[in-house]
Amino acid sequence: MRIYGVTGWKNAGKTGLMERLVAEITGRGYTVSTVKHAHHSFDVDQPGKDSHRHRVAGATEVLLASRNRFALMHELREAEEPSLETLLQKLAPVDLVLVEGYKRDRHPKVEAFRAETGNPLIATDDPTIRAVASDTALEIDRPLFDLNDTKAIADFILAEVGL
């Protein structure tokens, strides 16, 4: 499975770039799935709904299905957070998996960077970051793209993964 990441600090433009990349790459006829890391507790379920009631009652997994989609929720119940590698094994085969976050994992990445956040570049000390997508000019030792040049960033990623 081909995997490529989009990383960066909070408010650097990762999610917007991910959204544009998914649209651009699927528009070229490739299948794409995404994985997003959340650093906080999150819930895709809503109190009062049957699936939420099942989960709160103690179910380890709740699969909610309709004719349009299905969602599988898995409660970790004090277990350790699964690795990215473990999570990737749960996905159906696609041409490309785009991963948002997971800064410390070793897959290749593009760093989203906005000067206004005041954060340092991650790429300076991370060889897994193969390019930077920025809203400002930078002096770096790898390809630099305009953060909004989705086509060029998609071209770069697809070439990197051999598509």
QUIDA-V485722 format. One record per residue. SS is DSSP state (h for helix, s for strand, l for the rest). Layout:
SS  SS
This chain:
l  l  s  s  s  s  s  l  l  l  l  l  l  h  h  h  h  h  h  h  h  h  h  h  h  h  h  l  l  l  l  s  s  s  s  s  l  l  l  l  l  l  l  l  l  l  l  l  l  h  h  h  h  h  h  h  h  l  l  l  s  s  s  s  s  l  l  l  l  s  s  s  s  s  l  l  l  l  l  l  l  l  l  h  h  h  h  h  l  l  l  l  l  l  l  s  s  s  s  s  l  l  l  l  l  l  l  l  s  s  s  s  s  l  h  h  h  l  l  l  l  l  h  h  h  l  l  l  s  s  s  s  s  s  l  l  l  l  l  l  l  l  s  s  s  s  l  l  l  h  h  h  h  h  h  h  h  h  h  h  h  l  l
